[in-house]
Amino acid sequence: MEKTEDVWFIYDGECPICNHAANAMRIKQQHGELHLLNARESGNHALVLEINEMGLDLDEGMVIYVDQQFYHGTKALKFIADHGDNKNLFMLFCRSLFWSDFLAKLFYPWMRGARNWLVRRKGKGRIDNLNLKNVPIFQSIFAKDWDKLPPVFKKHYANRPYSEDRLVVQGSLDVMAKAPLTWVAPLMRLIGQIPISNESSVPVTVSFESERDSRSFIFNRVFIFRKNRPYIFCSKMIQTHGNEVVELMRMGLGWKLAYSWDGEKVVLSHRGYVLKLFGHLIPLPLTLILGYGYAEEHAIDANNFRMTTNITHPWWGKIYEYKGCFEVPD
């Protein structure tokens, strides 16, 4: 193996931005020689294998290896800004834009989005160095509790990322809404939020879908109300870190929650509200206005589960709930 005492830049050779960075990057002499490593062509290189073991996703960011340390994504750009030799426009750009952790975190999602778009435009797939496309999205969310889940939940949460997986379940829900939510029902419908109604045994079809270009978990729900026209409620689950997830709805408004398995049921615990804006999740102090969200799911047998979702306001108590049962096909 080549010596690793110098600086190693591990990147995606099919990404024009990464290629430009590789060709333009200059590191100050005291850090040693710069080595370029195209991860698509060097998947069995010792450094790439170590990157895989550490769980660093090369589709989410380049890696700098120096002094037995790995710098990934924003940290890699920050290292380039701090230790790069300003001999060309690219290095000056890095120095001016990524000199602080705040600026690196602010601009990196846009750069990563541009990178992913350019790679797709070239007709190239992901590096997928972590083999994520063969692992259910929720396996990393439930972590060590994944193997403890009842069979019905493993089927319910079986969708894989970067795929066209689709599972359709059928069931019925009792829907309850109280003031102040009933006062803003037209607004909730306009911005694509939960259906505001009061009706029992509402037939509901839910389609759980994956996206070819993301790790998102899509919910497409259709409520067949008797008193009102059918209501379509769509949302997208995105893992932020660990067992924390953001459920994004229309216009970028999202509910932040944590998944857990308590030995008897799946619990979705409230963590606040956010707004997705320019690739960033901005916390919104809306809990006192909208209330606390909560949900839980209980296994009935290998193909059926019951669930409940509710919102409790600190002043008015429980102002919203839907609950019922669903059947998951084999």
Residue, then its C-alpha position, 0 to 999 in steps of 0.5 A: m500500500e502507498k504511504t498514508e502519511d501525506v494528504w489523501f483526497i478521496y472523491d467521486g470521479e464522476c462528479p464535475i465539481c469533485n474533479h475540478a476540486a481534485n485538479a485545482m487543490r493545493i495543500k501547504q507544503q508542511h502537510g506533505e504530498l497530495h494524493l488523489l483517490n477516485a472512489r469509483e475506481s478504487g473501491n478496494h483501496a485500504l482507505v476506502l475500506e476504512i471509510n466504509e467501516m466508519g460509515l462515511d457516505l461518499d455520496e454525501g461528501m468528499v473525504i480528506y485523510v491526513d495525520q490519521q484523521f478523516y474529514h468528511g463533507t463540510k469538515a473536508l471543505k473546512f480543512i481545505a480552506d484552513h490548510g490550502d495553498n492559495k495558488n488558484l481561484f478554486m482555493l481562494f473560493c474555498r478560503s473565502l466561503f468555508w473559513s467558518d463552520f457556520l458558512a460551511k454548514l450553510f452552503y454545503p447542502w447547495m453544493r451537495g445538491a448540485r453535485n448529485w444533480l450533475v452526476r444524475r445528468k451524466g447518467k451515473g448512479r451513486i457510489d453507494n460505498l455503504n451498500l445502503k440500497n440493500v438495507p431498509i431505510f428504517q433499519s438505521i433508525f431503529a438501530k439495535d431494536w430493528d431485529k426485535l420488531p414484530p414481523v408486521f413492522k419489518k414488512h411495514y418499514a421494509n422500503r429500501p432507499y434509492s429504489e422504487d420500492r412501494l408497499v400499499v396498505q389498507g385500513s380504516l381510521d376514526v378521525m377527531a378534530k376539535a377547536p382551534l384546529t377546526w377553525v383553520a380547516p381550510l388553511m390546513r387543507l390549502i397547505g396540505q396538512i392533516p385532514i380536519s374532520n370528525e368521522s368514524s371508520v373512514p377507509v384509508t389507503v396508504s402507499f409507502e414509497s421510496e425515491r430512486d435518488s434519496r433516502s426518503f420514506i414517502f407516505n401517500r394517504v388517501f382518506i375516503f370521507r363520507k361527509n367530505r370529498p376524499y382527502i390526500f395527505c402526503s408527507k416525506m420522512i427524512q432521517t436527520h441523525g440516529n433515531e430522529v426523523v423529520e416528517l415534511m409536508r407541503m410548503g416545507l413545514g415539518w414535524k420533528l420526531a424520534y422513533s423508538w421500540d419500547g418492547e411492546k409498541v413503536v413510539l413516535s415522540h415529539r421533538g418540535y417543528v421545522l421549516k425546510l428552507f434552501g436545504h436547511l431545517i430551521p427550528l420553528p417555535l410552534t409547539l405552544i401554537l400547534g401542540y405536541g404530536y405523538a403516535e404509536e403502533h401496536a402489532i396485532d399479528a403478522n399482517n395487521f397493526r393498529m395505530t394512533t396519532n394525536i396532537t395535544h395542546p398545552w391549553w386545550g388538551k387533545i385537539y386532534e386524533y386519528k386511530g385505527c387498524f391496517e393490514v400489510p400484504d405479504 
